[in-house]
Amino acid sequence: MTACSPAEESQQGRLEKALSPEQVSIGFFTAIYVDRDVEKAKVFVSPELQDIMSHYHIASAVQRHVLGLSMTDVEMSIDDIDIDFFRKFTDEVDVKVKVEGLRGGSPWVDDRTIKLVKNGKRWTIVEVLTEKGRIDL
């Protein structure tokens, strides 16, 4: 008997719990900024983004060219997600991830918004949304 959470078969052939959009988002950012492992990050993204990430090869290049934010000593948290109670009925969601760390050796706080799409029971990152240029007063 299994738990109430949906499970899916992994590439290794074992059943794994389906990840939430928040878990996918944090997993992706952790792979790029903390583990600095592009291959680890690819499991969270669409085939199109996998191709782009393969072109850049290394995490620092993905940070710079795909996410537009080169940083070190990074900590991440979910800043905002545009779904709520009706989560199980939606197949597309935007997640804003707050990124805190060092940029050029100085403390820096920024955020990046990513679009996820649900394929079956699995959430996949399909796009890094361009920042709209916000002004904090």
VMD Tcl script that builds the backbone (N, CA, C; Angstrom):
set m [mol new atoms 411]
animate dup $m
set s [atomselect $m all]
$s set {name element resname resid chain x y z} {
  {N N MET 1 A 0.840 -1.167 0.000}
  {CA C MET 1 A 0.000 0.000 0.000}
  {C C MET 1 A 0.893 1.241 0.000}
  {N N THR 2 A 0.509 2.259 -0.732}
  {CA C THR 2 A 1.295 3.483 -0.812}
  {C C THR 2 A 0.584 4.625 -0.110}
  {N N ALA 3 A 1.306 5.701 0.056}
  {CA C ALA 3 A 0.727 6.890 0.693}
  {C C ALA 3 A -0.259 7.565 -0.255}
  {N N CYS 4 A -0.881 8.622 0.214}
  {CA C CYS 4 A -1.888 9.329 -0.572}
  {C C CYS 4 A -1.300 10.122 -1.728}
  {N N SER 5 A -0.006 10.410 -1.687}
  {CA C SER 5 A 0.621 11.226 -2.717}
  {C C SER 5 A 0.812 10.439 -3.999}
  {N N PRO 6 A 0.660 11.100 -5.144}
  {CA C PRO 6 A 0.874 10.403 -6.403}
  {C C PRO 6 A 2.344 10.057 -6.562}
  {N N ALA 7 A 2.605 8.968 -7.248}
  {CA C ALA 7 A 3.986 8.554 -7.493}
  {C C ALA 7 A 4.144 8.304 -8.981}
  {N N GLU 8 A 5.374 8.399 -9.435}
  {CA C GLU 8 A 5.643 8.093 -10.829}
  {C C GLU 8 A 6.953 7.339 -10.910}
  {N N GLU 9 A 7.141 6.652 -12.007}
  {CA C GLU 9 A 8.336 5.854 -12.166}
  {C C GLU 9 A 9.490 6.738 -12.626}
  {N N SER 10 A 10.632 6.608 -11.972}
  {CA C SER 10 A 11.800 7.410 -12.322}
  {C C SER 10 A 12.550 6.761 -13.472}
  {N N GLN 11 A 13.589 7.423 -13.927}
  {CA C GLN 11 A 14.410 6.873 -15.000}
  {C C GLN 11 A 15.080 5.577 -14.565}
  {N N GLN 12 A 15.310 5.401 -13.267}
  {CA C GLN 12 A 15.934 4.191 -12.769}
  {C C GLN 12 A 14.925 3.065 -12.576}
  {N N GLY 13 A 13.647 3.320 -12.814}
  {CA C GLY 13 A 12.627 2.295 -12.745}
  {C C GLY 13 A 11.970 2.145 -11.386}
  {N N ARG 14 A 12.273 3.010 -10.438}
  {CA C ARG 14 A 11.636 2.907 -9.123}
  {C C ARG 14 A 10.574 3.997 -8.989}
  {N N LEU 15 A 9.599 3.743 -8.135}
  {CA C LEU 15 A 8.532 4.720 -7.933}
  {C C LEU 15 A 9.023 5.850 -7.039}
  {N N GLU 16 A 8.704 7.070 -7.430}
  {CA C GLU 16 A 9.077 8.241 -6.658}
  {C C GLU 16 A 7.865 9.155 -6.534}
  {N N LYS 17 A 7.799 9.891 -5.433}
  {CA C LYS 17 A 6.712 10.833 -5.200}
  {C C LYS 17 A 6.833 11.994 -6.190}
  {N N ALA 18 A 5.713 12.408 -6.766}
  {CA C ALA 18 A 5.707 13.555 -7.669}
  {C C ALA 18 A 6.020 14.816 -6.874}
  {N N LEU 19 A 6.883 15.669 -7.415}
  {CA C LEU 19 A 7.299 16.889 -6.729}
  {C C LEU 19 A 6.326 18.032 -6.999}
  {N N SER 20 A 6.163 18.910 -6.018}
  {CA C SER 20 A 5.329 20.099 -6.170}
  {C C SER 20 A 6.079 21.132 -7.012}
  {N N PRO 21 A 5.387 22.165 -7.527}
  {CA C PRO 21 A 6.080 23.224 -8.269}
  {C C PRO 21 A 7.173 23.892 -7.425}
  {N N GLU 22 A 6.910 24.059 -6.143}
  {CA C GLU 22 A 7.903 24.673 -5.259}
  {C C GLU 22 A 9.144 23.797 -5.145}
  {N N GLN 23 A 8.956 22.486 -4.994}
  {CA C GLN 23 A 10.085 21.564 -4.875}
  {C C GLN 23 A 10.893 21.507 -6.168}
  {N N VAL 24 A 10.215 21.518 -7.313}
  {CA C VAL 24 A 10.906 21.522 -8.602}
  {C C VAL 24 A 11.736 22.797 -8.746}
  {N N SER 25 A 11.141 23.932 -8.395}
  {CA C SER 25 A 11.828 25.226 -8.519}
  {C C SER 25 A 13.077 25.278 -7.643}
  {N N ILE 26 A 12.932 24.924 -6.378}
  {CA C ILE 26 A 14.068 24.946 -5.452}
  {C C ILE 26 A 15.111 23.907 -5.870}
  {N N GLY 27 A 14.671 22.752 -6.338}
  {CA C GLY 27 A 15.608 21.722 -6.813}
  {C C GLY 27 A 16.454 22.218 -7.967}
  {N N PHE 28 A 15.819 22.909 -8.910}
  {CA C PHE 28 A 16.537 23.460 -10.059}
  {C C PHE 28 A 17.557 24.506 -9.625}
  {N N PHE 29 A 17.123 25.474 -8.825}
  {CA C PHE 29 A 18.024 26.540 -8.387}
  {C C PHE 29 A 19.151 25.998 -7.505}
  {N N THR 30 A 18.861 25.009 -6.678}
  {CA C THR 30 A 19.894 24.397 -5.849}
  {C C THR 30 A 20.939 23.702 -6.721}
  {N N ALA 31 A 20.490 22.995 -7.747}
  {CA C ALA 31 A 21.428 22.317 -8.646}
  {C C ALA 31 A 22.346 23.316 -9.349}
  {N N ILE 32 A 21.810 24.463 -9.758}
  {CA C ILE 32 A 22.612 25.460 -10.491}
  {C C ILE 32 A 23.485 26.293 -9.563}
  {N N TYR 33 A 22.943 26.763 -8.450}
  {CA C TYR 33 A 23.672 27.707 -7.599}
  {C C TYR 33 A 24.458 27.057 -6.451}
  {N N VAL 34 A 23.978 25.957 -5.905}
  {CA C VAL 34 A 24.658 25.334 -4.764}
  {C C VAL 34 A 25.527 24.165 -5.228}
  {N N ASP 35 A 24.906 23.206 -5.919}
  {CA C ASP 35 A 25.647 22.035 -6.384}
  {C C ASP 35 A 26.485 22.349 -7.622}
  {N N ARG 36 A 26.096 23.400 -8.347}
  {CA C ARG 36 A 26.775 23.812 -9.575}
  {C C ARG 36 A 26.893 22.635 -10.558}
  {N N ASP 37 A 25.758 21.954 -10.744}
  {CA C ASP 37 A 25.693 20.741 -11.549}
  {C C ASP 37 A 24.574 20.859 -12.584}
  {N N VAL 38 A 24.937 21.141 -13.821}
  {CA C VAL 38 A 23.954 21.334 -14.891}
  {C C VAL 38 A 23.175 20.048 -15.151}
  {N N GLU 39 A 23.840 18.910 -15.110}
  {CA C GLU 39 A 23.157 17.639 -15.364}
  {C C GLU 39 A 22.068 17.388 -14.323}
  {N N LYS 40 A 22.341 17.699 -13.083}
  {CA C LYS 40 A 21.360 17.532 -12.006}
  {C C LYS 40 A 20.164 18.464 -12.229}
  {N N ALA 41 A 20.427 19.659 -12.749}
  {CA C ALA 41 A 19.362 20.638 -12.986}
  {C C ALA 41 A 18.475 20.248 -14.160}
  {N N LYS 42 A 19.006 19.523 -15.121}
  {CA C LYS 42 A 18.258 19.176 -16.327}
  {C C LYS 42 A 17.029 18.325 -16.061}
  {N N VAL 43 A 16.999 17.574 -14.960}
  {CA C VAL 43 A 15.839 16.718 -14.684}
  {C C VAL 43 A 14.590 17.537 -14.370}
  {N N PHE 44 A 14.776 18.822 -14.056}
  {CA C PHE 44 A 13.650 19.678 -13.677}
  {C C PHE 44 A 13.093 20.502 -14.842}
  {N N VAL 45 A 13.718 20.443 -16.011}
  {CA C VAL 45 A 13.344 21.342 -17.107}
  {C C VAL 45 A 12.877 20.590 -18.343}
  {N N SER 46 A 12.236 21.337 -19.253}
  {CA C SER 46 A 11.739 20.791 -20.514}
  {C C SER 46 A 12.903 20.414 -21.428}
  {N N PRO 47 A 12.651 19.578 -22.424}
  {CA C PRO 47 A 13.704 19.225 -23.381}
  {C C PRO 47 A 14.326 20.451 -24.066}
  {N N GLU 48 A 13.510 21.471 -24.341}
  {CA C GLU 48 A 14.038 22.686 -24.976}
  {C C GLU 48 A 15.048 23.389 -24.067}
  {N N LEU 49 A 14.720 23.520 -22.781}
  {CA C LEU 49 A 15.659 24.129 -21.835}
  {C C LEU 49 A 16.874 23.233 -21.607}
  {N N GLN 50 A 16.688 21.916 -21.656}
  {CA C GLN 50 A 17.820 20.997 -21.532}
  {C C GLN 50 A 18.830 21.251 -22.653}
  {N N ASP 51 A 18.326 21.454 -23.878}
  {CA C ASP 51 A 19.208 21.730 -25.014}
  {C C ASP 51 A 19.991 23.022 -24.807}
  {N N ILE 52 A 19.308 24.053 -24.336}
  {CA C ILE 52 A 19.972 25.341 -24.090}
  {C C ILE 52 A 21.026 25.186 -23.001}
  {N N MET 53 A 20.683 24.491 -21.928}
  {CA C MET 53 A 21.627 24.289 -20.831}
  {C C MET 53 A 22.820 23.451 -21.276}
  {N N SER 54 A 22.591 22.477 -22.142}
  {CA C SER 54 A 23.694 21.659 -22.669}
  {C C SER 54 A 24.673 22.512 -23.461}
  {N N HIS 55 A 24.149 23.506 -24.153}
  {CA C HIS 55 A 24.995 24.412 -24.934}
  {C C HIS 55 A 25.978 25.164 -24.033}
  {N N TYR 56 A 25.543 25.540 -22.846}
  {CA C TYR 56 A 26.388 26.320 -21.940}
  {C C TYR 56 A 27.290 25.456 -21.056}
  {N N HIS 57 A 27.007 24.175 -20.918}
  {CA C HIS 57 A 27.836 23.177 -20.239}
  {C C HIS 57 A 28.011 23.344 -18.734}
  {N N ILE 58 A 28.361 24.530 -18.264}
  {CA C ILE 58 A 28.703 24.697 -16.843}
  {C C ILE 58 A 27.698 25.618 -16.145}
  {N N ALA 59 A 27.582 25.403 -14.835}
  {CA C ALA 59 A 26.571 26.126 -14.053}
  {C C ALA 59 A 26.762 27.634 -14.102}
  {N N SER 60 A 27.997 28.115 -14.060}
  {CA C SER 60 A 28.206 29.568 -14.069}
  {C C SER 60 A 27.719 30.188 -15.381}
  {N N ALA 61 A 27.850 29.473 -16.490}
  {CA C ALA 61 A 27.356 29.974 -17.773}
  {C C ALA 61 A 25.822 29.941 -17.819}
  {N N VAL 62 A 25.212 28.918 -17.215}
  {CA C VAL 62 A 23.746 28.850 -17.138}
  {C C VAL 62 A 23.239 29.994 -16.268}
  {N N GLN 63 A 23.924 30.257 -15.152}
  {CA C GLN 63 A 23.547 31.384 -14.299}
  {C C GLN 63 A 23.557 32.680 -15.102}
  {N N ARG 64 A 24.614 32.900 -15.837}
  {CA C ARG 64 A 24.808 34.161 -16.562}
  {C C ARG 64 A 23.860 34.296 -17.750}
  {N N HIS 65 A 23.771 33.253 -18.584}
  {CA C HIS 65 A 23.065 33.389 -19.860}
  {C C HIS 65 A 21.600 32.937 -19.843}
  {N N VAL 66 A 21.259 31.990 -18.990}
  {CA C VAL 66 A 19.879 31.504 -18.949}
  {C C VAL 66 A 19.079 32.247 -17.871}
  {N N LEU 67 A 19.689 32.396 -16.688}
  {CA C LEU 67 A 18.994 33.049 -15.581}
  {C C LEU 67 A 19.335 34.526 -15.455}
  {N N GLY 68 A 20.418 34.974 -16.085}
  {CA C GLY 68 A 20.797 36.385 -16.027}
  {C C GLY 68 A 21.206 36.841 -14.641}
  {N N LEU 69 A 21.768 35.919 -13.832}
  {CA C LEU 69 A 22.094 36.261 -12.453}
  {C C LEU 69 A 23.234 35.366 -11.951}
  {N N SER 70 A 24.468 35.879 -12.027}
  {CA C SER 70 A 25.631 35.149 -11.521}
  {C C SER 70 A 25.813 35.460 -10.049}
  {N N MET 71 A 25.808 34.412 -9.211}
  {CA C MET 71 A 25.952 34.596 -7.764}
  {C C MET 71 A 26.676 33.404 -7.155}
  {N N THR 72 A 27.226 33.619 -5.948}
  {CA C THR 72 A 27.831 32.547 -5.157}
  {C C THR 72 A 27.238 32.585 -3.751}
  {N N ASP 73 A 27.521 31.556 -2.962}
  {CA C ASP 73 A 27.031 31.451 -1.580}
  {C C ASP 73 A 25.536 31.740 -1.498}
  {N N VAL 74 A 24.778 31.052 -2.325}
  {CA C VAL 74 A 23.362 31.359 -2.526}
  {C C VAL 74 A 22.450 30.555 -1.599}
  {N N GLU 75 A 21.418 31.232 -1.111}
  {CA C GLU 75 A 20.300 30.598 -0.420}
  {C C GLU 75 A 19.033 30.990 -1.171}
  {N N MET 76 A 18.108 30.044 -1.306}
  {CA C MET 76 A 16.888 30.293 -2.058}
  {C C MET 76 A 15.658 30.041 -1.211}
  {N N SER 77 A 14.585 30.740 -1.566}
  {CA C SER 77 A 13.282 30.485 -0.965}
  {C C SER 77 A 12.210 30.850 -1.982}
  {N N ILE 78 A 11.020 30.315 -1.783}
  {CA C ILE 78 A 9.902 30.649 -2.665}
  {C C ILE 78 A 9.354 31.995 -2.210}
  {N N ASP 79 A 9.322 32.956 -3.128}
  {CA C ASP 79 A 8.823 34.288 -2.810}
  {C C ASP 79 A 7.336 34.398 -3.113}
  {N N ASP 80 A 6.896 33.754 -4.220}
  {CA C ASP 80 A 5.496 33.860 -4.618}
  {C C ASP 80 A 5.176 32.728 -5.574}
  {N N ILE 81 A 3.935 32.268 -5.545}
  {CA C ILE 81 A 3.454 31.262 -6.479}
  {C C ILE 81 A 2.021 31.637 -6.824}
  {N N ASP 82 A 1.676 31.540 -8.092}
  {CA C ASP 82 A 0.365 32.055 -8.511}
  {C C ASP 82 A -0.754 31.019 -8.518}
  {N N ILE 83 A -0.636 30.001 -7.666}
  {CA C ILE 83 A -1.745 29.061 -7.516}
  {C C ILE 83 A -2.046 28.897 -6.038}
  {N N ASP 84 A -3.220 28.353 -5.743}
  {CA C ASP 84 A -3.613 28.203 -4.350}
  {C C ASP 84 A -4.370 26.895 -4.158}
  {N N PHE 85 A -5.510 26.972 -3.544}
  {CA C PHE 85 A -6.314 25.801 -3.230}
  {C C PHE 85 A -6.622 24.956 -4.469}
  {N N PHE 86 A -6.789 25.601 -5.612}
  {CA C PHE 86 A -7.185 24.890 -6.824}
  {C C PHE 86 A -5.999 24.314 -7.589}
  {N N ARG 87 A -4.862 24.195 -6.930}
  {CA C ARG 87 A -3.632 23.693 -7.527}
  {C C ARG 87 A -3.846 22.426 -8.355}
  {N N LYS 88 A -4.638 21.496 -7.863}
  {CA C LYS 88 A -4.792 20.225 -8.566}
  {C C LYS 88 A -5.539 20.379 -9.893}
  {N N PHE 89 A -6.159 21.533 -10.114}
  {CA C PHE 89 A -6.917 21.726 -11.349}
  {C C PHE 89 A -6.178 22.565 -12.382}
  {N N THR 90 A -4.974 23.023 -12.071}
  {CA C THR 90 A -4.229 23.847 -13.006}
  {C C THR 90 A -3.053 23.076 -13.591}
  {N N ASP 91 A -2.700 23.385 -14.821}
  {CA C ASP 91 A -1.587 22.708 -15.490}
  {C C ASP 91 A -0.433 23.650 -15.784}
  {N N GLU 92 A -0.525 24.905 -15.332}
  {CA C GLU 92 A 0.527 25.883 -15.587}
  {C C GLU 92 A 0.623 26.820 -14.388}
  {N N VAL 93 A 1.855 27.141 -13.992}
  {CA C VAL 93 A 2.043 27.979 -12.813}
  {C C VAL 93 A 3.344 28.777 -12.952}
  {N N ASP 94 A 3.342 29.992 -12.398}
  {CA C ASP 94 A 4.557 30.803 -12.311}
  {C C ASP 94 A 5.014 30.801 -10.863}
  {N N VAL 95 A 6.312 30.586 -10.661}
  {CA C VAL 95 A 6.890 30.577 -9.323}
  {C C VAL 95 A 8.005 31.612 -9.285}
  {N N LYS 96 A 7.971 32.470 -8.260}
  {CA C LYS 96 A 9.036 33.456 -8.069}
  {C C LYS 96 A 9.951 32.944 -6.961}
  {N N VAL 97 A 11.241 32.787 -7.303}
  {CA C VAL 97 A 12.222 32.291 -6.350}
  {C C VAL 97 A 13.100 33.459 -5.907}
  {N N LYS 98 A 13.183 33.663 -4.604}
  {CA C LYS 98 A 14.043 34.697 -4.029}
  {C C LYS 98 A 15.437 34.097 -3.861}
  {N N VAL 99 A 16.440 34.802 -4.383}
  {CA C VAL 99 A 17.817 34.329 -4.366}
  {C C VAL 99 A 18.657 35.327 -3.569}
  {N N GLU 100 A 19.315 34.840 -2.512}
  {CA C GLU 100 A 20.168 35.690 -1.672}
  {C C GLU 100 A 21.570 35.106 -1.659}
  {N N GLY 101 A 22.575 35.965 -1.827}
  {CA C GLY 101 A 23.948 35.497 -1.813}
  {C C GLY 101 A 24.907 36.617 -2.137}
  {N N LEU 102 A 26.019 36.247 -2.759}
  {CA C LEU 102 A 27.040 37.223 -3.129}
  {C C LEU 102 A 27.087 37.384 -4.636}
  {N N ARG 103 A 27.144 38.626 -5.064}
  {CA C ARG 103 A 27.295 38.941 -6.486}
  {C C ARG 103 A 28.464 39.900 -6.586}
  {N N GLY 104 A 29.540 39.457 -7.230}
  {CA C GLY 104 A 30.741 40.272 -7.300}
  {C C GLY 104 A 31.345 40.504 -5.922}
  {N N GLY 105 A 31.137 39.563 -5.004}
  {CA C GLY 105 A 31.684 39.669 -3.657}
  {C C GLY 105 A 30.839 40.471 -2.681}
  {N N SER 106 A 29.781 41.093 -3.154}
  {CA C SER 106 A 28.916 41.905 -2.287}
  {C C SER 106 A 27.572 41.213 -2.075}
  {N N PRO 107 A 26.959 41.420 -0.901}
  {CA C PRO 107 A 25.640 40.826 -0.654}
  {C C PRO 107 A 24.625 41.293 -1.706}
  {N N TRP 108 A 23.777 40.377 -2.126}
  {CA C TRP 108 A 22.805 40.678 -3.180}
  {C C TRP 108 A 21.542 39.867 -2.947}
  {N N VAL 109 A 20.398 40.482 -3.149}
  {CA C VAL 109 A 19.110 39.800 -3.084}
  {C C VAL 109 A 18.391 40.078 -4.395}
  {N N ASP 110 A 17.887 39.034 -5.013}
  {CA C ASP 110 A 17.208 39.190 -6.293}
  {C C ASP 110 A 16.136 38.108 -6.377}
  {N N ASP 111 A 15.363 38.131 -7.435}
  {CA C ASP 111 A 14.412 37.055 -7.654}
  {C C ASP 111 A 14.321 36.733 -9.134}
  {N N ARG 112 A 13.893 35.521 -9.399}
  {CA C ARG 112 A 13.678 35.064 -10.759}
  {C C ARG 112 A 12.341 34.340 -10.791}
  {N N THR 113 A 11.568 34.576 -11.847}
  {CA C THR 113 A 10.273 33.940 -12.023}
  {C C THR 113 A 10.393 32.897 -13.123}
  {N N ILE 114 A 9.901 31.710 -12.831}
  {CA C ILE 114 A 9.944 30.627 -13.806}
  {C C ILE 114 A 8.541 30.100 -14.035}
  {N N LYS 115 A 8.291 29.620 -15.241}
  {CA C LYS 115 A 6.994 29.046 -15.614}
  {C C LYS 115 A 7.141 27.524 -15.613}
  {N N LEU 116 A 6.200 26.871 -14.941}
  {CA C LEU 116 A 6.161 25.416 -14.906}
  {C C LEU 116 A 4.878 24.922 -15.544}
  {N N VAL 117 A 4.964 23.767 -16.189}
  {CA C VAL 117 A 3.810 23.133 -16.807}
  {C C VAL 117 A 3.718 21.717 -16.261}
  {N N LYS 118 A 2.490 21.271 -16.038}
  {CA C LYS 118 A 2.262 19.930 -15.514}
  {C C LYS 118 A 2.085 18.956 -16.669}
  {N N ASN 119 A 2.932 17.941 -16.704}
  {CA C ASN 119 A 2.837 16.865 -17.694}
  {C C ASN 119 A 2.494 15.590 -16.935}
  {N N GLY 120 A 1.239 15.160 -17.023}
  {CA C GLY 120 A 0.803 14.024 -16.209}
  {C C GLY 120 A 0.782 14.465 -14.759}
  {N N LYS 121 A 1.621 13.837 -13.939}
  {CA C LYS 121 A 1.715 14.213 -12.531}
  {C C LYS 121 A 3.009 14.957 -12.242}
  {N N ARG 122 A 3.789 15.232 -13.264}
  {CA C ARG 122 A 5.118 15.813 -13.094}
  {C C ARG 122 A 5.140 17.276 -13.536}
  {N N TRP 123 A 5.684 18.151 -12.671}
  {CA C TRP 123 A 5.857 19.564 -13.004}
  {C C TRP 123 A 7.231 19.748 -13.649}
  {N N THR 124 A 7.274 20.532 -14.748}
  {CA C THR 124 A 8.506 20.768 -15.485}
  {C C THR 124 A 8.664 22.264 -15.745}
  {N N ILE 125 A 9.867 22.765 -15.568}
  {CA C ILE 125 A 10.161 24.168 -15.870}
  {C C ILE 125 A 10.276 24.310 -17.386}
  {N N VAL 126 A 9.486 25.237 -17.957}
  {CA C VAL 126 A 9.494 25.425 -19.406}
  {C C VAL 126 A 10.054 26.777 -19.833}
  {N N GLU 127 A 10.154 27.722 -18.877}
  {CA C GLU 127 A 10.606 29.056 -19.272}
  {C C GLU 127 A 11.105 29.832 -18.060}
  {N N VAL 128 A 12.163 30.604 -18.284}
  {CA C VAL 128 A 12.604 31.587 -17.305}
  {C C VAL 128 A 12.057 32.913 -17.805}
  {N N LEU 129 A 11.146 33.515 -17.044}
  {CA C LEU 129 A 10.477 34.737 -17.492}
  {C C LEU 129 A 11.409 35.935 -17.350}
  {N N THR 130 A 11.325 36.849 -18.308}
  {CA C THR 130 A 12.154 38.048 -18.236}
  {C C THR 130 A 11.646 38.951 -17.128}
  {N N GLU 131 A 12.571 39.563 -16.459}
  {CA C GLU 131 A 12.216 40.441 -15.341}
  {C C GLU 131 A 11.617 41.727 -15.881}
  {N N LYS 132 A 10.654 42.259 -15.168}
  {CA C LYS 132 A 9.911 43.416 -15.639}
  {C C LYS 132 A 10.506 44.732 -15.150}
  {N N GLY 133 A 11.637 44.700 -14.475}
  {CA C GLY 133 A 12.261 45.948 -14.023}
  {C C GLY 133 A 11.486 46.619 -12.923}
  {N N ARG 134 A 11.610 46.127 -11.737}
  {CA C ARG 134 A 10.825 46.657 -10.631}
  {C C ARG 134 A 11.641 47.683 -9.867}
  {N N ILE 135 A 10.961 48.629 -9.288}
  {CA C ILE 135 A 11.615 49.674 -8.485}
  {C C ILE 135 A 11.071 49.580 -7.065}
  {N N ASP 136 A 11.980 49.322 -6.129}
  {CA C ASP 136 A 11.569 49.252 -4.712}
  {C C ASP 136 A 11.872 50.592 -4.062}
  {N N LEU 137 A 10.877 51.184 -3.444}
  {CA C LEU 137 A 11.081 52.465 -2.760}
  {C C LEU 137 A 11.165 52.271 -1.267}
}
mol reanalyze $m
mol bondsrecalc $m
mol representation Tube
mol addrep $m
